[in-house]
Amino acid sequence: MTEIEGEPFDASTHGWALWDLFVFEPWFLIEGILFIAAGGAALGTHHARLSWLRACLAGIAIATVTGLLGVRL
């Protein structure tokens, strides 16, 4: 990993990045799983639950692609 200026990543000076990765980001995963589960539990038919799951997975894919497009290598 490199910084915007092109310097190598150093955990001792960039501790906030590790804090974000290991403390805050897992909560987004948990929230997403609960969001999918809540939608699936609230919908009555198998077709509705499957459509909900597909829509959630499409949203995850779009968010991942747009996030990766913003990464500087």
PyMOL Python script that loads the backbone (N, CA, C, O; Angstrom):
from pymol import cmd

cmd.read_pdbstr("""\
ATOM      1  N   MET A   1       0.840  -1.167   0.000  1.00  0.00           N
ATOM      2  CA  MET A   1       0.000   0.000   0.000  1.00  0.00           C
ATOM      3  C   MET A   1       0.887   1.233   0.000  1.00  0.00           C
ATOM      4  O   MET A   1       1.943   1.272   0.632  1.00  0.00           O
ATOM      5  N   THR A   2       0.433   2.216  -0.714  1.00  0.00           N
ATOM      6  CA  THR A   2       1.175   3.469  -0.711  1.00  0.00           C
ATOM      7  C   THR A   2       0.253   4.608  -0.325  1.00  0.00           C
ATOM      8  O   THR A   2      -0.970   4.509  -0.426  1.00  0.00           O
ATOM      9  N   GLU A   3       0.849   5.654   0.103  1.00  0.00           N
ATOM     10  CA  GLU A   3       0.147   6.866   0.481  1.00  0.00           C
ATOM     11  C   GLU A   3      -0.092   7.701  -0.778  1.00  0.00           C
ATOM     12  O   GLU A   3       0.446   7.387  -1.840  1.00  0.00           O
ATOM     13  N   ILE A   4      -0.881   8.743  -0.668  1.00  0.00           N
ATOM     14  CA  ILE A   4      -1.156   9.601  -1.813  1.00  0.00           C
ATOM     15  C   ILE A   4       0.146  10.183  -2.372  1.00  0.00           C
ATOM     16  O   ILE A   4       0.291  10.310  -3.588  1.00  0.00           O
ATOM     17  N   GLU A   5       1.075  10.531  -1.516  1.00  0.00           N
ATOM     18  CA  GLU A   5       2.346  11.093  -1.956  1.00  0.00           C
ATOM     19  C   GLU A   5       3.289  10.036  -2.520  1.00  0.00           C
ATOM     20  O   GLU A   5       4.364  10.379  -3.013  1.00  0.00           O
ATOM     21  N   GLY A   6       2.915   8.766  -2.460  1.00  0.00           N
ATOM     22  CA  GLY A   6       3.748   7.697  -2.995  1.00  0.00           C
ATOM     23  C   GLY A   6       4.682   7.070  -1.984  1.00  0.00           C
ATOM     24  O   GLY A   6       5.475   6.197  -2.336  1.00  0.00           O
ATOM     25  N   GLU A   7       4.605   7.498  -0.731  1.00  0.00           N
ATOM     26  CA  GLU A   7       5.451   6.926   0.307  1.00  0.00           C
ATOM     27  C   GLU A   7       4.888   5.578   0.746  1.00  0.00           C
ATOM     28  O   GLU A   7       3.675   5.378   0.682  1.00  0.00           O
ATOM     29  N   PRO A   8       5.730   4.654   1.187  1.00  0.00           N
ATOM     30  CA  PRO A   8       5.224   3.357   1.641  1.00  0.00           C
ATOM     31  C   PRO A   8       4.405   3.488   2.927  1.00  0.00           C
ATOM     32  O   PRO A   8       4.608   4.404   3.724  1.00  0.00           O
ATOM     33  N   PHE A   9       3.487   2.560   3.103  1.00  0.00           N
ATOM     34  CA  PHE A   9       2.640   2.544   4.294  1.00  0.00           C
ATOM     35  C   PHE A   9       3.472   2.132   5.502  1.00  0.00           C
ATOM     36  O   PHE A   9       4.236   1.169   5.439  1.00  0.00           O
ATOM     37  N   ASP A  10       3.320   2.865   6.597  1.00  0.00           N
ATOM     38  CA  ASP A  10       4.031   2.570   7.838  1.00  0.00           C
ATOM     39  C   ASP A  10       3.002   2.559   8.970  1.00  0.00           C
ATOM     40  O   ASP A  10       2.387   3.582   9.269  1.00  0.00           O
ATOM     41  N   ALA A  11       2.823   1.398   9.593  1.00  0.00           N
ATOM     42  CA  ALA A  11       1.796   1.250  10.632  1.00  0.00           C
ATOM     43  C   ALA A  11       2.051   2.157  11.833  1.00  0.00           C
ATOM     44  O   ALA A  11       1.103   2.557  12.508  1.00  0.00           O
ATOM     45  N   SER A  12       3.285   2.483  12.106  1.00  0.00           N
ATOM     46  CA  SER A  12       3.558   3.325  13.275  1.00  0.00           C
ATOM     47  C   SER A  12       3.112   4.768  13.064  1.00  0.00           C
ATOM     48  O   SER A  12       2.753   5.446  14.026  1.00  0.00           O
ATOM     49  N   THR A  13       3.128   5.244  11.832  1.00  0.00           N
ATOM     50  CA  THR A  13       2.693   6.617  11.575  1.00  0.00           C
ATOM     51  C   THR A  13       1.289   6.700  11.006  1.00  0.00           C
ATOM     52  O   THR A  13       0.696   7.778  10.988  1.00  0.00           O
ATOM     53  N   HIS A  14       0.747   5.585  10.541  1.00  0.00           N
ATOM     54  CA  HIS A  14      -0.594   5.556   9.963  1.00  0.00           C
ATOM     55  C   HIS A  14      -1.502   4.617  10.753  1.00  0.00           C
ATOM     56  O   HIS A  14      -2.237   3.818  10.172  1.00  0.00           O
ATOM     57  N   GLY A  15      -1.448   4.717  12.050  1.00  0.00           N
ATOM     58  CA  GLY A  15      -2.248   3.848  12.910  1.00  0.00           C
ATOM     59  C   GLY A  15      -3.748   4.035  12.722  1.00  0.00           C
ATOM     60  O   GLY A  15      -4.526   3.109  12.949  1.00  0.00           O
ATOM     61  N   TRP A  16      -4.152   5.231  12.307  1.00  0.00           N
ATOM     62  CA  TRP A  16      -5.576   5.501  12.089  1.00  0.00           C
ATOM     63  C   TRP A  16      -6.149   4.598  11.003  1.00  0.00           C
ATOM     64  O   TRP A  16      -7.320   4.224  11.064  1.00  0.00           O
ATOM     65  N   ALA A  17      -5.331   4.241  10.006  1.00  0.00           N
ATOM     66  CA  ALA A  17      -5.809   3.374   8.930  1.00  0.00           C
ATOM     67  C   ALA A  17      -6.084   1.969   9.466  1.00  0.00           C
ATOM     68  O   ALA A  17      -7.076   1.344   9.091  1.00  0.00           O
ATOM     69  N   LEU A  18      -5.220   1.478  10.329  1.00  0.00           N
ATOM     70  CA  LEU A  18      -5.436   0.155  10.922  1.00  0.00           C
ATOM     71  C   LEU A  18      -6.615   0.181  11.882  1.00  0.00           C
ATOM     72  O   LEU A  18      -7.395  -0.770  11.947  1.00  0.00           O
ATOM     73  N   TRP A  19      -6.741   1.275  12.629  1.00  0.00           N
ATOM     74  CA  TRP A  19      -7.871   1.426  13.541  1.00  0.00           C
ATOM     75  C   TRP A  19      -9.177   1.381  12.747  1.00  0.00           C
ATOM     76  O   TRP A  19     -10.126   0.705  13.144  1.00  0.00           O
ATOM     77  N   ASP A  20      -9.221   2.087  11.646  1.00  0.00           N
ATOM     78  CA  ASP A  20     -10.404   2.105  10.796  1.00  0.00           C
ATOM     79  C   ASP A  20     -10.682   0.724  10.227  1.00  0.00           C
ATOM     80  O   ASP A  20     -11.829   0.274  10.225  1.00  0.00           O
ATOM     81  N   LEU A  21      -9.661   0.054   9.751  1.00  0.00           N
ATOM     82  CA  LEU A  21      -9.819  -1.252   9.120  1.00  0.00           C
ATOM     83  C   LEU A  21     -10.312  -2.321  10.091  1.00  0.00           C
ATOM     84  O   LEU A  21     -11.173  -3.129   9.741  1.00  0.00           O
ATOM     85  N   PHE A  22      -9.776  -2.329  11.297  1.00  0.00           N
ATOM     86  CA  PHE A  22     -10.090  -3.409  12.224  1.00  0.00           C
ATOM     87  C   PHE A  22     -11.170  -3.085  13.247  1.00  0.00           C
ATOM     88  O   PHE A  22     -11.705  -3.998  13.876  1.00  0.00           O
ATOM     89  N   VAL A  23     -11.506  -1.805  13.433  1.00  0.00           N
ATOM     90  CA  VAL A  23     -12.516  -1.437  14.420  1.00  0.00           C
ATOM     91  C   VAL A  23     -13.816  -0.989  13.759  1.00  0.00           C
ATOM     92  O   VAL A  23     -14.892  -1.483  14.095  1.00  0.00           O
ATOM     93  N   PHE A  24     -13.710  -0.052  12.819  1.00  0.00           N
ATOM     94  CA  PHE A  24     -14.923   0.518  12.244  1.00  0.00           C
ATOM     95  C   PHE A  24     -15.493  -0.300  11.085  1.00  0.00           C
ATOM     96  O   PHE A  24     -16.710  -0.469  11.006  1.00  0.00           O
ATOM     97  N   GLU A  25     -14.669  -0.800  10.205  1.00  0.00           N
ATOM     98  CA  GLU A  25     -15.158  -1.494   9.011  1.00  0.00           C
ATOM     99  C   GLU A  25     -15.946  -2.772   9.316  1.00  0.00           C
ATOM    100  O   GLU A  25     -16.926  -3.037   8.618  1.00  0.00           O
ATOM    101  N   PRO A  26     -15.575  -3.580  10.320  1.00  0.00           N
ATOM    102  CA  PRO A  26     -16.389  -4.760  10.605  1.00  0.00           C
ATOM    103  C   PRO A  26     -17.839  -4.416  10.954  1.00  0.00           C
ATOM    104  O   PRO A  26     -18.742  -5.216  10.706  1.00  0.00           O
ATOM    105  N   TRP A  27     -18.065  -3.230  11.527  1.00  0.00           N
ATOM    106  CA  TRP A  27     -19.440  -2.850  11.845  1.00  0.00           C
ATOM    107  C   TRP A  27     -20.267  -2.652  10.588  1.00  0.00           C
ATOM    108  O   TRP A  27     -21.466  -2.931  10.593  1.00  0.00           O
ATOM    109  N   PHE A  28     -19.657  -2.178   9.516  1.00  0.00           N
ATOM    110  CA  PHE A  28     -20.394  -2.037   8.255  1.00  0.00           C
ATOM    111  C   PHE A  28     -20.797  -3.411   7.727  1.00  0.00           C
ATOM    112  O   PHE A  28     -21.886  -3.563   7.173  1.00  0.00           O
ATOM    113  N   LEU A  29     -19.943  -4.399   7.890  1.00  0.00           N
ATOM    114  CA  LEU A  29     -20.282  -5.762   7.481  1.00  0.00           C
ATOM    115  C   LEU A  29     -21.443  -6.298   8.313  1.00  0.00           C
ATOM    116  O   LEU A  29     -22.378  -6.887   7.769  1.00  0.00           O
ATOM    117  N   ILE A  30     -21.387  -6.098   9.619  1.00  0.00           N
ATOM    118  CA  ILE A  30     -22.462  -6.549  10.501  1.00  0.00           C
ATOM    119  C   ILE A  30     -23.768  -5.850  10.157  1.00  0.00           C
ATOM    120  O   ILE A  30     -24.818  -6.491  10.110  1.00  0.00           O
ATOM    121  N   GLU A  31     -23.717  -4.540   9.914  1.00  0.00           N
ATOM    122  CA  GLU A  31     -24.924  -3.797   9.541  1.00  0.00           C
ATOM    123  C   GLU A  31     -25.507  -4.319   8.231  1.00  0.00           C
ATOM    124  O   GLU A  31     -26.724  -4.446   8.097  1.00  0.00           O
ATOM    125  N   GLY A  32     -24.655  -4.616   7.284  1.00  0.00           N
ATOM    126  CA  GLY A  32     -25.132  -5.141   6.003  1.00  0.00           C
ATOM    127  C   GLY A  32     -25.807  -6.486   6.151  1.00  0.00           C
ATOM    128  O   GLY A  32     -26.850  -6.731   5.545  1.00  0.00           O
ATOM    129  N   ILE A  33     -25.222  -7.359   6.953  1.00  0.00           N
ATOM    130  CA  ILE A  33     -25.828  -8.677   7.184  1.00  0.00           C
ATOM    131  C   ILE A  33     -27.178  -8.520   7.874  1.00  0.00           C
ATOM    132  O   ILE A  33     -28.140  -9.197   7.508  1.00  0.00           O
ATOM    133  N   LEU A  34     -27.261  -7.646   8.855  1.00  0.00           N
ATOM    134  CA  LEU A  34     -28.538  -7.415   9.543  1.00  0.00           C
ATOM    135  C   LEU A  34     -29.570  -6.778   8.611  1.00  0.00           C
ATOM    136  O   LEU A  34     -30.756  -7.091   8.705  1.00  0.00           O
ATOM    137  N   PHE A  35     -29.138  -5.893   7.718  1.00  0.00           N
ATOM    138  CA  PHE A  35     -30.035  -5.267   6.749  1.00  0.00           C
ATOM    139  C   PHE A  35     -30.630  -6.316   5.820  1.00  0.00           C
ATOM    140  O   PHE A  35     -31.835  -6.311   5.569  1.00  0.00           O
ATOM    141  N   ILE A  36     -29.798  -7.212   5.309  1.00  0.00           N
ATOM    142  CA  ILE A  36     -30.279  -8.287   4.436  1.00  0.00           C
ATOM    143  C   ILE A  36     -31.216  -9.206   5.207  1.00  0.00           C
ATOM    144  O   ILE A  36     -32.259  -9.600   4.683  1.00  0.00           O
ATOM    145  N   ALA A  37     -30.866  -9.553   6.438  1.00  0.00           N
ATOM    146  CA  ALA A  37     -31.705 -10.446   7.246  1.00  0.00           C
ATOM    147  C   ALA A  37     -33.045  -9.800   7.580  1.00  0.00           C
ATOM    148  O   ALA A  37     -34.077 -10.469   7.538  1.00  0.00           O
ATOM    149  N   ALA A  38     -33.046  -8.514   7.910  1.00  0.00           N
ATOM    150  CA  ALA A  38     -34.300  -7.828   8.239  1.00  0.00           C
ATOM    151  C   ALA A  38     -35.225  -7.771   7.026  1.00  0.00           C
ATOM    152  O   ALA A  38     -36.430  -7.993   7.146  1.00  0.00           O
ATOM    153  N   GLY A  39     -34.666  -7.477   5.881  1.00  0.00           N
ATOM    154  CA  GLY A  39     -35.488  -7.451   4.667  1.00  0.00           C
ATOM    155  C   GLY A  39     -36.042  -8.824   4.335  1.00  0.00           C
ATOM    156  O   GLY A  39     -37.202  -8.959   3.945  1.00  0.00           O
ATOM    157  N   GLY A  40     -35.208  -9.843   4.491  1.00  0.00           N
ATOM    158  CA  GLY A  40     -35.668 -11.205   4.220  1.00  0.00           C
ATOM    159  C   GLY A  40     -36.733 -11.670   5.197  1.00  0.00           C
ATOM    160  O   GLY A  40     -37.649 -12.400   4.817  1.00  0.00           O
ATOM    161  N   ALA A  41     -36.624 -11.256   6.451  1.00  0.00           N
ATOM    162  CA  ALA A  41     -37.612 -11.655   7.459  1.00  0.00           C
ATOM    163  C   ALA A  41     -38.931 -10.925   7.278  1.00  0.00           C
ATOM    164  O   ALA A  41     -39.987 -11.463   7.608  1.00  0.00           O
ATOM    165  N   ALA A  42     -38.881  -9.707   6.758  1.00  0.00           N
ATOM    166  CA  ALA A  42     -40.104  -8.920   6.603  1.00  0.00           C
ATOM    167  C   ALA A  42     -40.893  -9.301   5.363  1.00  0.00           C
ATOM    168  O   ALA A  42     -42.086  -9.008   5.277  1.00  0.00           O
ATOM    169  N   LEU A  43     -40.252  -9.944   4.411  1.00  0.00           N
ATOM    170  CA  LEU A  43     -40.934 -10.304   3.167  1.00  0.00           C
ATOM    171  C   LEU A  43     -41.525 -11.706   3.293  1.00  0.00           C
ATOM    172  O   LEU A  43     -40.911 -12.608   3.862  1.00  0.00           O
ATOM    173  N   GLY A  44     -42.726 -11.865   2.751  1.00  0.00           N
ATOM    174  CA  GLY A  44     -43.458 -13.108   2.968  1.00  0.00           C
ATOM    175  C   GLY A  44     -43.161 -14.237   2.004  1.00  0.00           C
ATOM    176  O   GLY A  44     -43.094 -15.391   2.428  1.00  0.00           O
ATOM    177  N   THR A  45     -42.981 -13.954   0.734  1.00  0.00           N
ATOM    178  CA  THR A  45     -42.827 -15.034  -0.236  1.00  0.00           C
ATOM    179  C   THR A  45     -41.361 -15.289  -0.554  1.00  0.00           C
ATOM    180  O   THR A  45     -40.497 -14.434  -0.360  1.00  0.00           O
ATOM    181  N   HIS A  46     -41.116 -16.493  -1.047  1.00  0.00           N
ATOM    182  CA  HIS A  46     -39.756 -16.860  -1.426  1.00  0.00           C
ATOM    183  C   HIS A  46     -39.251 -15.955  -2.551  1.00  0.00           C
ATOM    184  O   HIS A  46     -38.093 -15.537  -2.540  1.00  0.00           O
ATOM    185  N   HIS A  47     -40.111 -15.657  -3.513  1.00  0.00           N
ATOM    186  CA  HIS A  47     -39.721 -14.809  -4.642  1.00  0.00           C
ATOM    187  C   HIS A  47     -39.340 -13.405  -4.162  1.00  0.00           C
ATOM    188  O   HIS A  47     -38.361 -12.832  -4.641  1.00  0.00           O
ATOM    189  N   ALA A  48     -40.100 -12.857  -3.229  1.00  0.00           N
ATOM    190  CA  ALA A  48     -39.801 -11.519  -2.700  1.00  0.00           C
ATOM    191  C   ALA A  48     -38.472 -11.522  -1.950  1.00  0.00           C
ATOM    192  O   ALA A  48     -37.680 -10.591  -2.092  1.00  0.00           O
ATOM    193  N   ARG A  49     -38.222 -12.565  -1.150  1.00  0.00           N
ATOM    194  CA  ARG A  49     -36.953 -12.654  -0.422  1.00  0.00           C
ATOM    195  C   ARG A  49     -35.774 -12.802  -1.379  1.00  0.00           C
ATOM    196  O   ARG A  49     -34.716 -12.211  -1.164  1.00  0.00           O
ATOM    197  N   LEU A  50     -35.961 -13.595  -2.439  1.00  0.00           N
ATOM    198  CA  LEU A  50     -34.898 -13.776  -3.427  1.00  0.00           C
ATOM    199  C   LEU A  50     -34.620 -12.473  -4.173  1.00  0.00           C
ATOM    200  O   LEU A  50     -33.463 -12.143  -4.432  1.00  0.00           O
ATOM    201  N   SER A  51     -35.663 -11.735  -4.518  1.00  0.00           N
ATOM    202  CA  SER A  51     -35.486 -10.434  -5.177  1.00  0.00           C
ATOM    203  C   SER A  51     -34.763  -9.463  -4.255  1.00  0.00           C
ATOM    204  O   SER A  51     -33.903  -8.703  -4.701  1.00  0.00           O
ATOM    205  N   TRP A  52     -35.108  -9.485  -2.970  1.00  0.00           N
ATOM    206  CA  TRP A  52     -34.449  -8.620  -1.981  1.00  0.00           C
ATOM    207  C   TRP A  52     -32.963  -8.949  -1.884  1.00  0.00           C
ATOM    208  O   TRP A  52     -32.120  -8.052  -1.870  1.00  0.00           O
ATOM    209  N   LEU A  53     -32.650 -10.236  -1.819  1.00  0.00           N
ATOM    210  CA  LEU A  53     -31.257 -10.659  -1.727  1.00  0.00           C
ATOM    211  C   LEU A  53     -30.486 -10.249  -2.969  1.00  0.00           C
ATOM    212  O   LEU A  53     -29.357  -9.771  -2.865  1.00  0.00           O
ATOM    213  N   ARG A  54     -31.076 -10.429  -4.138  1.00  0.00           N
ATOM    214  CA  ARG A  54     -30.416 -10.029  -5.389  1.00  0.00           C
ATOM    215  C   ARG A  54     -30.170  -8.527  -5.425  1.00  0.00           C
ATOM    216  O   ARG A  54     -29.103  -8.084  -5.848  1.00  0.00           O
ATOM    217  N   ALA A  55     -31.144  -7.744  -4.986  1.00  0.00           N
ATOM    218  CA  ALA A  55     -30.983  -6.285  -4.967  1.00  0.00           C
ATOM    219  C   ALA A  55     -29.866  -5.882  -3.997  1.00  0.00           C
ATOM    220  O   ALA A  55     -29.073  -4.992  -4.304  1.00  0.00           O
ATOM    221  N   CYS A  56     -29.799  -6.526  -2.840  1.00  0.00           N
ATOM    222  CA  CYS A  56     -28.737  -6.228  -1.873  1.00  0.00           C
ATOM    223  C   CYS A  56     -27.368  -6.599  -2.430  1.00  0.00           C
ATOM    224  O   CYS A  56     -26.411  -5.841  -2.274  1.00  0.00           O
ATOM    225  N   LEU A  57     -27.266  -7.751  -3.074  1.00  0.00           N
ATOM    226  CA  LEU A  57     -25.990  -8.173  -3.652  1.00  0.00           C
ATOM    227  C   LEU A  57     -25.575  -7.257  -4.797  1.00  0.00           C
ATOM    228  O   LEU A  57     -24.387  -6.983  -4.967  1.00  0.00           O
ATOM    229  N   ALA A  58     -26.535  -6.781  -5.584  1.00  0.00           N
ATOM    230  CA  ALA A  58     -26.217  -5.831  -6.654  1.00  0.00           C
ATOM    231  C   ALA A  58     -25.699  -4.525  -6.058  1.00  0.00           C
ATOM    232  O   ALA A  58     -24.750  -3.942  -6.582  1.00  0.00           O
ATOM    233  N   GLY A  59     -26.303  -4.065  -4.984  1.00  0.00           N
ATOM    234  CA  GLY A  59     -25.836  -2.856  -4.316  1.00  0.00           C
ATOM    235  C   GLY A  59     -24.430  -3.012  -3.767  1.00  0.00           C
ATOM    236  O   GLY A  59     -23.616  -2.093  -3.850  1.00  0.00           O
ATOM    237  N   ILE A  60     -24.147  -4.182  -3.203  1.00  0.00           N
ATOM    238  CA  ILE A  60     -22.802  -4.456  -2.690  1.00  0.00           C
ATOM    239  C   ILE A  60     -21.789  -4.444  -3.826  1.00  0.00           C
ATOM    240  O   ILE A  60     -20.699  -3.889  -3.691  1.00  0.00           O
ATOM    241  N   ALA A  61     -22.158  -5.063  -4.952  1.00  0.00           N
ATOM    242  CA  ALA A  61     -21.252  -5.100  -6.104  1.00  0.00           C
ATOM    243  C   ALA A  61     -20.986  -3.696  -6.639  1.00  0.00           C
ATOM    244  O   ALA A  61     -19.843  -3.357  -6.947  1.00  0.00           O
ATOM    245  N   ILE A  62     -22.026  -2.884  -6.752  1.00  0.00           N
ATOM    246  CA  ILE A  62     -21.857  -1.510  -7.245  1.00  0.00           C
ATOM    247  C   ILE A  62     -20.983  -0.700  -6.286  1.00  0.00           C
ATOM    248  O   ILE A  62     -20.101   0.039  -6.724  1.00  0.00           O
ATOM    249  N   ALA A  63     -21.223  -0.834  -4.990  1.00  0.00           N
ATOM    250  CA  ALA A  63     -20.422  -0.105  -4.005  1.00  0.00           C
ATOM    251  C   ALA A  63     -18.971  -0.548  -4.035  1.00  0.00           C
ATOM    252  O   ALA A  63     -18.068   0.276  -3.894  1.00  0.00           O
ATOM    253  N   THR A  64     -18.738  -1.838  -4.219  1.00  0.00           N
ATOM    254  CA  THR A  64     -17.369  -2.351  -4.279  1.00  0.00           C
ATOM    255  C   THR A  64     -16.646  -1.835  -5.500  1.00  0.00           C
ATOM    256  O   THR A  64     -15.499  -1.399  -5.403  1.00  0.00           O
ATOM    257  N   VAL A  65     -17.304  -1.879  -6.661  1.00  0.00           N
ATOM    258  CA  VAL A  65     -16.676  -1.416  -7.896  1.00  0.00           C
ATOM    259  C   VAL A  65     -16.383   0.074  -7.816  1.00  0.00           C
ATOM    260  O   VAL A  65     -15.279   0.494  -8.163  1.00  0.00           O
ATOM    261  N   THR A  66     -17.328   0.878  -7.372  1.00  0.00           N
ATOM    262  CA  THR A  66     -17.076   2.317  -7.282  1.00  0.00           C
ATOM    263  C   THR A  66     -16.000   2.634  -6.241  1.00  0.00           C
ATOM    264  O   THR A  66     -15.227   3.576  -6.414  1.00  0.00           O
ATOM    265  N   GLY A  67     -15.950   1.856  -5.167  1.00  0.00           N
ATOM    266  CA  GLY A  67     -14.895   2.049  -4.176  1.00  0.00           C
ATOM    267  C   GLY A  67     -13.530   1.714  -4.735  1.00  0.00           C
ATOM    268  O   GLY A  67     -12.559   2.429  -4.486  1.00  0.00           O
ATOM    269  N   LEU A  68     -13.451   0.623  -5.494  1.00  0.00           N
ATOM    270  CA  LEU A  68     -12.162   0.225  -6.069  1.00  0.00           C
ATOM    271  C   LEU A  68     -11.714   1.192  -7.159  1.00  0.00           C
ATOM    272  O   LEU A  68     -10.514   1.375  -7.366  1.00  0.00           O
ATOM    273  N   LEU A  69     -12.653   1.807  -7.852  1.00  0.00           N
ATOM    274  CA  LEU A  69     -12.282   2.783  -8.879  1.00  0.00           C
ATOM    275  C   LEU A  69     -11.614   4.016  -8.261  1.00  0.00           C
ATOM    276  O   LEU A  69     -10.846   4.715  -8.922  1.00  0.00           O
ATOM    277  N   GLY A  70     -11.918   4.270  -6.989  1.00  0.00           N
ATOM    278  CA  GLY A  70     -11.319   5.422  -6.319  1.00  0.00           C
ATOM    279  C   GLY A  70      -9.973   5.138  -5.679  1.00  0.00           C
ATOM    280  O   GLY A  70      -9.334   6.054  -5.162  1.00  0.00           O
ATOM    281  N   VAL A  71      -9.529   3.890  -5.700  1.00  0.00           N
ATOM    282  CA  VAL A  71      -8.251   3.527  -5.078  1.00  0.00           C
ATOM    283  C   VAL A  71      -7.102   3.948  -5.989  1.00  0.00           C
ATOM    284  O   VAL A  71      -7.122   3.697  -7.194  1.00  0.00           O
ATOM    285  N   ARG A  72      -6.119   4.581  -5.402  1.00  0.00           N
ATOM    286  CA  ARG A  72      -4.943   4.997  -6.164  1.00  0.00           C
ATOM    287  C   ARG A  72      -3.855   3.951  -5.984  1.00  0.00           C
ATOM    288  O   ARG A  72      -3.497   3.597  -4.861  1.00  0.00           O
ATOM    289  N   LEU A  73      -3.345   3.471  -7.078  1.00  0.00           N
ATOM    290  CA  LEU A  73      -2.260   2.479  -7.018  1.00  0.00           C
ATOM    291  C   LEU A  73      -0.938   3.118  -7.286  1.00  0.00           C
ATOM    292  O   LEU A  73       0.089   2.439  -7.276  1.00  0.00           O
TER     293      LEU A  73
END
""", "prot")
cmd.dss("prot")
cmd.show_as("cartoon", "prot")
cmd.util.cbc("prot")
cmd.orient("prot")
